[in-house]
Every structure is written in C-alpha cells, then in structure tokens.
C-alpha cells in the first residue's frame, strides 16, 4: 500500500524543531543584550564616578572653602581634608621632599614653615632664609585673587633654590598636622592672608576664612606640636585705621579699623594674644607698611600704574575730601625681608608643650616701614621718568572704600630690638621694580633699553 504525505509543507515534527530553534535564538539574543547593557551600565558608572572624583579634587584644590555657614563649612572642610590626606598622605617621595626642603644646612639653623610662600613677601623671605642655610618649607593655595601664573613663576624660582612649596590651604588642619608630624619646625613665618583693602567689599568672607579662620587653624596645630614653634606673622599698618597721630607708633590706638581687611588683621593680633596667654606660644606680629618691589603684587598701585602708563591708559590719582594728596610709607621688599629675618632671629622659644603652657611666653608687635611717606603724585612722577612716558592722570576724590589718606611708620622699637633700619628710598626701589617688570613681561620700551643689563630674579 502506498501512502502519500498531506500537502506540500514540512512535517509536524520539523515545524516543532524550527519553533524551538527560534525560541532558543531569541533567548540567546536577550541574554547577550542584557549582558551588554549591564557591561555598558558598569562602564558608564565607573566613568561617571571617576569624573566626579576628578572634579571634586580640582575644585577642592582651586577653591578653598569659605565659612559661609557652620554646616556647609564642616562638610566642605571634611572633603578638603580627606582629599588632601589621600593626595599627600601616602607619598614617600612627597615626604622626602618635605624633609629635604626643611632641613637646615648651617649649624643651629632654623627649620621654618613659610605660609604664603608663593606670595610676594613669602617668596623673598623664603629665598633669604634658604640662602643663609636655614631649612624652608612653603605652603600656598595659589588662589586666583591675582594672576596665579605669577605665583607659579615664584614657585619655580623657589624650586631652583631647592625650596619645596606644598600646594595646600592653611584651613586644612589635617594637612598642617601631617607637615608638623614630618618636620619639627623651630619657627613659622605666617604670611598667608587675603590681602587688599578694596577687595573686601566684594568678597568679605574670603578675609574671614583666610585671615581669621586660617590663622586659628595654624595656631591650633602649632599649640599641640612638640616642640611648639616660635611664630612670626604678618599684621598690617591698616590696623591703625582712623588714627591721626603721626608717625604711627605701636602704642597708638588700633580699635578703629577703616576696612574689613584691617579689622581681620586687628582680630589676628587679639587672637595671637589669646594663644600666647593660654598655650605659651611665642608670637611676633609685624605691621607692614605698603611693601613694593620686584615680583610684587599686581593689585598694588605702583604695579598697575606701571602697566597702565605703558598701555597709555588713564590713572586715578586720589586726593582727600579736603583736596590733600594721599601719601604712603612705601617700603622696599629687601627692607621688609630684613625685618622678618630679624624678628625670627630674636624670637624666643614657645613655652608650651602638647597644648599646655608651662610659663609666660614672648608676645611682640612691630612696625616695619620706611619712615618717609611719599605722595601718590610723586610715585607717578618717578614712574613716568623711569618708563619714559607721561601718565594720563585723573585726579579724583578718594572713595569710601576703606583706604586711609596716609601712613607713616615709627620703627624705633624694631630698630632697638633687632636693628631694623630701612635703607632703600622710593626712587631706587622703583627703578629696581621697573627693571624687573619690563624683563619679566618682555616689554620693549625705552625703559627696556635703559635696563638692558640682565635682571637677576633674586634682586
């Protein structure tokens, strides 16, 4: 008997096998798709996490925290401390740099922590101390109050002289404690601060964060150190505020500040008294009077006057409400450096240990000025002569921005205690500054030709 298959299609068994195969292939595709999605998700998560950590690290280093409110400040500082500890804490090479830079090369030499070491005064003082054989370690947060590239250029100059500058903030207590754990500093030269009278009206919290909170942060670490260092720190002539007794003496009133900057510096003097009284820290405050010179600050009048004269821009020359000329006790950087070193050399040891005072400790404050006030008009005249160009002067009334009409230092106490005696007049100091300025910025002027001789960066 002959059997015929029904129709012309595949058998039922073949259809079942095909359906199963299709279901299996569909399953495999779903599994592969799920695996691919999971792998992509993991990769995306890891990339996002890495980017977030990099951004947090960048902003922590470049934007030091402000004490805007207690809660936020605590969390920002915690993140800052964690990141700095992670970055600095485990590096043997980094610790070797810290020790090497801090080790004195002369018998009985100092081991000095210089805060604000990439700043104007800080860089000059660091070089002076290193040259005579002291160990110097710098710390600076390289903030953007003025062009950070100038601070980086100073840092490179310090590196040439084997001075290591730690990139960190004085509000980072954990970083400071680590530095003190590595190095038994004999002295601290505390120059880190938010400078400038006028900027305080734009960003007041930066002054509180740096000049008050930062100083307290440093003192808290120093009080607990063993041995406790002797501390020399920068106050300011601005503390004299509305004082009219001339010349300004350390015994004059300083309870009428004319700016927030001045108020934070006065607060620093009172805080210094407290830590001296309770913890036996040896503290010397130095009231600087309008420091100028090579490698100076671009926010200072002599600096931006030079720039504006060369660029043909107009200058605002202030006069008082009763049309008197504004005058300043301009002090050349080398004289200030000698004063800072003299204060360090005569600073007595702190008397505390582990945060406990054993006996009374030294507490001092000194004026460091030039003792010869010069009007801003005369300053402009000297710059015109040095640059070979006339300034476009606009004489206007002094605004109510915290500036004072004049300063004049009595330096007899500093002379008596450590031989401080300024030797550089304004014309000589400005000549050295202009020589550096046209060389640093590569400016081709008559001044450049006049100062054709090479400028040594340490002058």
C-alpha positions as CSV (number, residue, x, y, z in Angstrom):
1,X,0.0,0.0,0.0
2,X,1.3,3.4,-0.9
3,X,1.0,6.4,1.5
4,X,1.1,10.0,0.3
5,X,2.1,12.9,2.5
6,X,-0.6,15.5,3.0
7,X,0.1,18.8,1.2
8,X,3.5,20.1,0.1
9,X,4.8,21.5,3.6
10,X,7.2,20.2,6.3
11,X,6.1,17.5,8.7
12,X,4.8,18.5,12.2
13,X,8.0,17.2,13.8
14,X,10.0,19.5,11.6
15,X,7.8,22.5,12.4
16,X,8.3,21.9,16.2
17,X,12.0,21.8,15.8
18,X,12.1,25.1,13.9
19,X,9.9,26.8,16.6
20,X,12.2,25.6,19.4
21,X,15.3,26.8,17.5
22,X,13.7,30.2,17.0
23,X,12.8,30.4,20.7
24,X,16.4,29.4,21.6
25,X,18.0,32.0,19.3
26,X,15.6,34.7,20.7
27,X,16.7,33.7,24.3
28,X,20.4,33.9,23.4
29,X,19.8,37.4,21.9
30,X,18.1,38.6,25.0
31,X,20.8,37.2,27.2
32,X,23.5,38.9,25.1
33,X,21.6,42.1,25.1
34,X,21.2,42.1,28.8
35,X,24.9,41.3,29.4
36,X,25.9,44.2,27.0
37,X,23.5,46.6,28.8
38,X,24.9,45.6,32.2
39,X,28.5,46.0,31.0
40,X,27.7,49.4,29.5
41,X,26.0,50.5,32.7
42,X,29.0,49.4,34.8
43,X,31.4,51.2,32.4
44,X,29.2,54.4,32.5
45,X,29.0,54.3,36.3
46,X,32.8,53.9,36.6
47,X,33.4,56.7,34.2
48,X,30.9,59.0,35.9
49,X,32.4,58.2,39.3
50,X,35.9,58.9,38.0
51,X,34.9,62.3,36.5
52,X,33.1,63.2,39.7
53,X,36.2,62.5,41.8
54,X,38.4,64.5,39.5
55,X,36.0,67.4,39.6
56,X,35.8,67.3,43.4
57,X,39.6,67.1,43.7
58,X,40.0,70.0,41.2
59,X,37.5,72.3,43.0
60,X,38.9,71.4,46.4
61,X,42.4,72.4,45.5
62,X,41.5,75.6,43.5
63,X,38.6,76.9,45.6
64,X,39.4,76.9,49.3
65,X,36.3,76.7,51.4
66,X,34.6,79.7,52.9
67,X,33.0,79.7,56.3
68,X,29.5,80.7,54.9
69,X,27.7,78.6,57.4
70,X,28.7,76.1,60.0
71,X,27.0,73.0,58.5
72,X,28.2,73.5,54.9
73,X,31.6,74.6,56.1
74,X,32.0,71.4,58.1
75,X,31.2,69.2,55.1
76,X,33.4,71.1,52.7
77,X,36.4,71.1,55.1
78,X,35.9,67.4,55.7
79,X,36.0,66.7,51.9
80,X,39.0,69.0,51.6
81,X,40.9,67.2,54.4
82,X,40.0,63.8,53.1
83,X,41.2,64.6,49.6
84,X,44.4,66.3,50.8
85,X,45.2,63.4,53.0
86,X,44.6,61.0,50.2
87,X,46.8,63.0,47.9
88,X,49.6,63.8,50.3
89,X,49.3,61.1,53.0
90,X,50.9,58.1,51.4
91,X,53.6,59.5,49.1
92,X,57.1,58.6,50.3
93,X,58.6,60.8,47.6
94,X,56.5,63.7,48.8
95,X,57.5,63.3,52.4
96,X,61.2,63.1,51.3
97,X,60.7,66.5,49.5
98,X,59.2,68.0,52.7
99,X,62.1,66.7,54.9
100,X,64.8,67.7,52.4
101,X,63.5,71.2,52.0
102,X,63.0,71.7,55.7
103,X,66.5,70.5,56.8
104,X,68.9,73.4,57.7
105,X,72.3,73.4,56.1
106,X,74.1,75.6,58.7
107,X,74.9,74.8,62.4
108,X,72.0,75.7,64.6
109,X,70.0,76.6,61.6
110,X,66.2,77.1,61.7
111,X,63.6,74.9,60.2
112,X,60.9,77.3,59.0
113,X,57.4,76.7,57.7
114,X,56.6,79.7,55.5
115,X,52.9,80.1,54.7
116,X,52.0,82.1,51.6
117,X,55.4,81.1,50.3
118,X,54.5,81.7,46.6
119,X,53.3,85.2,47.5
120,X,55.3,88.4,47.2
121,X,56.8,88.7,50.7
122,X,56.8,85.0,51.3
123,X,58.9,84.1,48.2
124,X,61.5,86.8,49.1
125,X,61.7,85.7,52.7
126,X,62.0,82.0,51.8
127,X,64.9,82.8,49.5
128,X,66.7,84.9,52.1
129,X,66.4,82.1,54.7
130,X,67.4,79.4,52.4
131,X,70.5,81.3,51.2
132,X,71.8,81.6,54.7
133,X,71.4,77.9,55.4
134,X,68.0,77.6,57.1
135,X,65.6,74.8,56.2
136,X,62.5,76.2,54.5
137,X,59.2,74.6,53.6
138,X,56.5,76.6,51.9
139,X,52.7,76.2,51.7
140,X,50.4,78.1,49.4
141,X,46.9,77.6,48.0
142,X,47.7,79.5,44.7
143,X,44.3,81.2,44.8
144,X,43.1,83.5,41.9
145,X,42.9,86.8,43.8
146,X,45.5,87.9,41.3
147,X,47.1,86.1,38.4
148,X,48.2,82.6,39.7
149,X,50.8,82.4,36.9
150,X,52.9,84.9,38.8
151,X,52.7,82.8,41.9
152,X,53.7,79.7,39.9
153,X,56.6,81.6,38.5
154,X,57.7,82.5,42.0
155,X,57.3,78.8,42.9
156,X,59.6,77.8,40.1
157,X,62.2,80.3,41.3
158,X,62.0,78.8,44.8
159,X,62.3,75.3,43.4
160,X,65.6,76.3,41.7
161,X,66.9,77.0,45.2
162,X,65.6,73.7,46.5
163,X,62.6,75.2,48.3
164,X,59.6,72.9,48.1
165,X,56.1,74.6,48.2
166,X,53.2,72.4,49.2
167,X,50.0,73.2,47.3
168,X,47.5,73.4,50.2
169,X,45.4,75.6,52.3
170,X,46.1,76.7,55.9
171,X,42.5,75.9,56.8
172,X,43.3,72.2,56.1
173,X,44.2,71.2,59.7
174,X,44.9,67.6,58.7
175,X,47.5,68.7,56.2
176,X,49.2,71.0,58.6
177,X,49.3,68.3,61.3
178,X,50.9,66.0,58.8
179,X,53.6,68.6,58.0
180,X,54.3,69.1,61.7
181,X,54.4,65.3,62.2
182,X,57.1,65.0,59.5
183,X,59.1,68.1,60.5
184,X,59.8,69.5,64.0
185,X,59.6,73.1,62.8
186,X,61.5,75.6,65.0
187,X,59.8,78.6,63.5
188,X,56.7,79.5,61.4
189,X,56.7,82.6,59.3
190,X,53.0,83.1,58.7
191,X,52.4,85.3,55.6
192,X,49.4,83.7,54.0
193,X,46.5,86.0,54.0
194,X,43.7,87.5,51.9
195,X,45.3,90.9,51.0
196,X,43.8,94.1,49.6
197,X,41.6,96.8,51.2
198,X,39.1,97.3,48.4
199,X,38.5,93.7,47.5
200,X,37.0,93.2,51.0
201,X,33.9,95.0,49.8
202,X,33.4,92.4,47.0
203,X,34.3,89.2,48.8
204,X,34.3,89.7,52.6
205,X,34.0,86.1,53.5
206,X,37.4,85.3,51.9
207,X,39.0,87.6,54.5
208,X,37.3,85.9,57.4
209,X,38.2,82.5,56.0
210,X,41.9,83.3,55.4
211,X,42.9,86.0,57.9
212,X,40.9,84.8,60.9
213,X,39.9,81.1,60.5
214,X,43.2,80.3,58.7
215,X,45.3,81.9,61.5
216,X,43.3,80.0,64.1
217,X,43.8,76.8,62.2
218,X,47.5,77.3,62.1
219,X,47.7,78.2,65.8
220,X,45.7,75.1,66.8
221,X,48.2,72.9,65.1
222,X,51.2,74.8,66.5
223,X,49.9,74.8,70.1
224,X,49.7,71.0,70.0
225,X,53.1,70.5,68.3
226,X,56.1,69.2,70.3
227,X,58.2,71.2,70.2
228,X,56.0,74.3,69.7
229,X,57.4,76.6,67.1
230,X,58.0,80.3,67.6
231,X,55.7,82.2,65.2
232,X,56.3,85.5,63.3
233,X,53.3,86.6,61.4
234,X,52.2,89.5,59.1
235,X,49.8,92.0,60.6
236,X,49.3,95.3,58.7
237,X,49.7,99.1,59.0
238,X,45.9,99.1,58.2
239,X,45.2,98.3,61.8
240,X,45.9,102.0,62.6
241,X,42.7,102.8,60.7
242,X,41.5,106.3,61.6
243,X,44.4,107.1,63.8
244,X,45.7,110.6,63.2
245,X,48.8,110.6,65.5
246,X,51.9,110.8,63.2
247,X,54.1,108.8,62.9
248,X,52.2,105.7,63.7
249,X,53.5,104.0,66.9
250,X,52.8,100.6,68.3
251,X,51.3,102.2,71.3
252,X,48.7,104.2,69.3
253,X,45.1,103.2,69.2
254,X,44.2,100.4,66.8
255,X,40.5,99.9,67.7
256,X,39.0,102.0,64.8
257,X,39.7,100.0,61.6
258,X,38.6,101.6,58.4
259,X,38.2,98.4,56.4
260,X,37.2,94.8,56.9
261,X,40.8,93.8,55.9
262,X,42.1,96.0,58.7
263,X,39.5,94.5,61.1
264,X,40.7,90.9,60.3
265,X,44.3,91.9,60.9
266,X,43.4,93.5,64.2
267,X,41.4,90.4,65.1
268,X,44.6,88.4,64.4
269,X,46.5,90.5,66.9
270,X,43.9,89.8,69.6
271,X,43.9,86.1,68.7
272,X,47.7,86.0,69.0
273,X,47.4,87.4,72.5
274,X,44.9,84.7,73.4
275,X,47.1,81.8,72.2
276,X,50.1,83.3,73.8
277,X,48.3,83.7,77.1
278,X,46.7,80.3,77.2
279,X,49.1,78.0,75.4
280,X,52.5,79.7,75.7
281,X,53.1,80.2,72.0
282,X,55.8,82.8,71.2
283,X,54.2,85.2,68.8
284,X,55.5,88.3,67.0
285,X,53.3,90.4,64.8
286,X,54.7,92.6,62.0
287,X,52.8,95.6,60.8
288,X,53.9,96.0,57.1
289,X,53.7,99.4,55.5
290,X,52.9,99.3,51.7
291,X,55.5,96.8,50.5
292,X,56.7,97.1,46.9
293,X,59.4,95.8,44.6
294,X,60.3,93.1,42.1
295,X,57.9,90.1,42.0
296,X,55.3,92.3,43.6
297,X,51.5,92.1,43.7
298,X,49.6,93.3,40.6
299,X,46.8,94.7,42.8
300,X,49.1,97.3,44.3
301,X,49.1,100.9,42.9
302,X,52.7,101.1,41.8
303,X,52.3,97.8,39.9
304,X,49.1,98.6,37.9
305,X,50.2,102.3,37.5
306,X,53.3,100.9,35.6
307,X,51.1,98.7,33.5
308,X,48.6,101.5,32.7
309,X,51.3,104.0,31.8
310,X,52.9,101.6,29.4
311,X,49.5,100.8,27.8
312,X,48.5,104.5,27.6
313,X,45.6,104.1,30.0
314,X,44.4,106.8,32.4
315,X,45.3,106.7,36.1
316,X,43.1,107.7,39.0
317,X,45.1,109.7,41.5
318,X,43.2,110.2,44.7
319,X,43.0,113.2,46.9
320,X,41.2,113.5,50.3
321,X,37.9,115.3,50.8
322,X,39.8,118.5,51.6
323,X,42.0,118.2,48.5
324,X,45.1,116.9,50.3
325,X,47.3,114.4,48.5
326,X,47.2,110.8,49.6
327,X,50.6,109.6,50.9
328,X,52.1,106.2,51.7
329,X,55.1,105.0,53.6
330,X,56.3,102.8,50.7
331,X,58.7,100.1,52.0
332,X,61.0,98.2,49.7
333,X,60.9,94.4,49.8
334,X,64.5,93.9,50.8
335,X,64.0,96.1,53.9
336,X,60.9,94.1,54.8
337,X,62.8,90.8,54.4
338,X,65.5,92.0,56.8
339,X,62.8,92.9,59.3
340,X,61.2,89.5,59.0
341,X,64.5,87.7,59.4
342,X,65.4,89.9,62.4
343,X,62.1,89.1,64.1
344,X,62.8,85.4,63.5
345,X,66.3,85.6,64.9
346,X,65.2,87.4,68.1
347,X,62.0,85.3,68.6
348,X,62.2,83.4,71.9
349,X,61.1,79.8,72.2
350,X,57.5,78.9,72.9
351,X,56.9,77.7,76.5
352,X,54.2,75.2,76.0
353,X,54.1,71.5,75.2
354,X,51.3,69.4,73.8
355,X,48.9,72.3,74.2
356,X,49.8,73.1,77.8
357,X,51.6,76.3,78.9
358,X,54.5,76.0,81.3
359,X,55.5,79.6,81.7
360,X,54.9,83.1,80.2
361,X,55.9,83.4,76.5
362,X,57.1,86.2,74.3
363,X,54.5,88.4,72.7
364,X,55.5,91.3,70.4
365,X,54.3,93.6,67.7
366,X,56.4,95.9,65.5
367,X,56.1,98.4,62.7
368,X,58.1,97.7,59.5
369,X,58.0,100.8,57.3
370,X,60.3,103.2,55.5
371,X,59.7,106.2,57.8
372,X,59.4,108.5,54.8
373,X,55.9,108.9,53.4
374,X,55.6,109.9,49.7
375,X,52.6,111.2,47.9
376,X,51.0,109.1,45.2
377,X,51.6,112.0,42.8
378,X,55.3,111.8,43.4
379,X,55.1,108.0,42.9
380,X,53.6,108.5,39.5
381,X,56.2,111.1,38.6
382,X,59.0,108.7,39.4
383,X,57.4,106.0,37.2
384,X,57.0,108.5,34.3
385,X,60.7,109.2,34.5
386,X,61.7,105.6,34.6
387,X,59.3,104.5,31.8
388,X,59.9,107.5,29.6
389,X,56.2,108.1,29.2
390,X,53.7,110.6,30.5
391,X,50.8,109.3,32.6
392,X,47.2,110.3,31.8
393,X,46.2,111.3,35.3
394,X,42.7,111.8,36.6
395,X,42.7,113.5,40.0
396,X,39.6,112.4,41.9
397,X,38.3,112.3,45.4
398,X,39.1,109.2,47.4
399,X,36.1,106.9,47.6
400,X,34.8,105.4,50.8
401,X,36.3,102.0,50.3
402,X,38.3,101.6,53.4
403,X,41.5,103.2,52.2
404,X,43.2,105.7,54.6
405,X,44.7,109.0,53.4
406,X,48.2,108.5,54.7
407,X,50.5,106.1,56.6
408,X,53.8,106.8,58.4
409,X,55.7,104.3,60.5
410,X,57.7,104.8,63.7
411,X,60.1,101.9,63.6
412,X,62.2,102.7,66.8
413,X,61.1,99.6,68.6
414,X,62.2,97.3,65.7
415,X,65.4,99.3,65.4
416,X,66.1,98.8,69.1
417,X,65.1,95.1,69.3
418,X,66.7,93.7,66.1
419,X,68.4,96.5,64.3
420,X,65.7,97.2,61.7
421,X,66.8,100.2,59.6
422,X,65.3,100.7,56.1
423,X,67.9,101.8,53.5
424,X,66.0,102.0,50.2
425,X,64.3,105.2,49.0
426,X,61.3,105.1,46.7
427,X,63.2,106.2,43.5
428,X,65.8,103.5,44.0
429,X,63.3,100.8,44.8
430,X,61.0,101.7,41.9
431,X,64.0,101.6,39.5
432,X,64.6,98.0,40.6
433,X,61.0,97.2,40.2
434,X,60.7,98.6,36.7
435,X,63.8,96.8,35.6
436,X,62.2,93.5,36.8
437,X,58.8,94.4,35.3
438,X,60.0,95.1,31.7
439,X,62.2,92.0,31.9
440,X,59.5,89.7,33.3
441,X,56.8,90.8,30.8
442,X,59.2,91.2,27.9
443,X,58.2,94.8,27.2
444,X,60.2,96.7,24.6
445,X,60.3,100.3,25.8
446,X,62.8,103.0,26.4
447,X,62.9,101.6,29.9
448,X,63.8,98.2,28.5
449,X,66.7,99.6,26.6
450,X,67.8,101.6,29.7
451,X,67.7,98.4,31.7
452,X,69.4,96.3,29.2
453,X,71.6,94.6,31.8
454,X,70.3,91.2,32.9
455,X,67.9,91.1,35.8
456,X,68.8,88.5,38.4
457,X,65.5,87.2,39.7
458,X,66.6,87.3,43.3
459,X,67.2,91.0,43.4
